[in-house]
């Protein structure tokens, strides 16, 4: 039970059946909740557990739920929405859970829906996750057949209709209000807040949007208790975390480990270390939209607080490694091209600032760069930073750029030297 989220993940990649899931205690958390706890007690348990959202922002889950209107005067229609639109470059942890153990997610959805008294839930799934979609459909049908979804779940009187929606494929849907607009059939633009989704979300009704990994924690917390969950961590931030590594390592992949495991252990022990002939130069600790950290940060615990103090964000907890034979300027350009393409165009700084960033980087690499271009890139990091855009897409896009300019300045300046267009490195 030290790896509750992935204990049913099979080496052959097949999904755990309903029988296999229940044999290991599956749906016992839901059964306990429906029989013993009122909805507000479930909210209190999750708040006391210290569970934080695993989608990137790390907001406390129980606190988020507490903003939903409850009681007799609350709206009768409420929604629970699963953000399974995993499009952060470098992230693939939710796919592991969706494909390998879909009933775990369904149980988590049922618990969360009961806690906020929502009778309709949606899984908003990345369109390319076709295998996950097939397995979720089968699992939902199995759960309905065994009275784990639908009318009068386990004889409790609680009803839940769970629906699967595959997305059209936009990174902006990682922003929860853009996701809700897309789910309503509208253009995926973020909404003005307030009102927040907990009060006025999907179709104007109270709505909670939670990440796949976040929801998968719930069955284990409610079944085994708050103190057990806190004991899984190596730091003051409870639970386990699915960490991933991509880049030039021996064994790229994802592993469930105690929250607070160091990047050194993740990279060297679980990912097998760097491939022969490559050295680590830096890494993005939480996906593409986080600041670079350096080898000197490898022994810092990979939790929200520790990574923030080091100058970055835990984000999704999926590390992207930069090796000494890859040009950081070209790596950043690749990321900025993605973010520019994925801008929804709703606000000017993001719509125009990201293509401008790409143009400056492309000119630099092509040998047309000027010293003042580096100053302009630094200015853009501020102009597109927090507080200046409608959502967090552009500020996130600036994090790898601003940290690369700080840590790898010489690599940028090398492109300003005559006859050094290649920078002496390859992408």
HUZIZI-V839406 format. One record per pair of residues at least 24 apart in sequence whose C-alpha atoms are under 6 Angstrom apart, sorted by the first residue. I is the first residue (numbers start at 1). J is the second residue. D is the distance in Angstrom with one decimal. If there is no record, write none. Layout:
i:j:d
I:J:D
I:J:D
//
This chain:
i:j:d
9:100:5.2
15:100:4.3
15:101:5.7
16:101:5.4
29:219:4.8
29:222:5.4
29:223:4.3
30:111:5.9
39:115:4.2
42:115:5.6
43:115:5.9
49:226:4.9
53:214:5.5
54:213:5.9
54:214:5.2
55:211:5.2
55:316:5.8
56:315:3.8
56:316:4.8
67:198:5.9
68:198:4.9
78:118:4.6
78:205:5.7
78:206:5.0
78:207:5.8
79:118:5.1
79:120:5.4
79:121:5.6
79:207:4.7
80:113:5.9
80:121:4.6
80:207:5.7
80:208:5.0
81:121:5.6
81:122:4.8
81:123:5.9
81:209:4.7
82:123:4.6
82:124:5.7
82:209:5.8
82:210:5.2
82:211:5.7
83:124:5.4
83:210:5.8
83:211:4.8
84:124:5.4
84:125:4.4
84:212:5.9
85:125:4.9
85:126:4.1
87:171:5.5
89:287:5.9
89:288:5.4
90:287:5.2
91:318:5.6
94:212:5.9
98:132:5.5
99:132:4.7
102:136:5.7
104:216:5.8
105:216:5.1
108:215:4.8
108:216:5.3
108:218:5.3
108:219:5.6
119:159:5.7
119:160:4.4
120:160:5.6
120:161:4.8
121:162:4.8
122:162:5.7
122:163:4.8
122:164:5.7
123:164:4.9
123:165:5.9
124:165:5.0
124:166:5.9
125:166:4.7
125:167:5.8
126:166:5.9
126:167:5.3
127:166:5.0
127:167:4.9
127:168:5.9
127:169:5.9
171:342:5.8
232:258:5.9
233:258:4.8
233:259:4.8
234:259:6.0
234:260:5.3
235:260:5.6
243:317:5.1
243:318:5.2
244:318:4.1
244:319:5.8
245:318:5.7
245:319:4.7
246:320:5.1
247:320:6.0
247:321:5.0
248:274:6.0
248:275:5.9
249:273:5.5
249:274:4.2
249:275:5.0
250:275:5.4
260:301:4.4
260:302:4.6
260:303:4.9
261:301:5.4
261:302:5.5
262:299:5.3
262:300:5.6
262:301:4.5
262:302:5.3
263:298:5.0
264:298:4.8
264:299:5.9
279:323:5.5
279:324:5.4
280:323:4.6
281:322:5.6
281:323:4.9
281:324:5.2
282:322:5.1
283:320:5.6
283:321:4.4
283:322:5.5
284:319:5.5
284:320:5.1
285:314:5.9
285:319:4.5
286:314:4.8
286:315:4.2
286:316:4.8
286:317:4.3
286:318:4.9
286:319:5.5
287:318:5.4
287:319:5.9
289:396:4.5
289:397:5.4
289:399:5.9
290:399:5.2
290:400:5.8
291:399:4.7
291:400:4.7
291:403:5.4
292:400:5.9
292:403:5.5
325:425:6.0
326:426:5.4
326:427:4.9
327:425:5.6
327:426:5.7
327:427:5.3
330:427:5.9
349:384:5.8
350:394:5.4
367:421:5.3
369:416:5.9
//
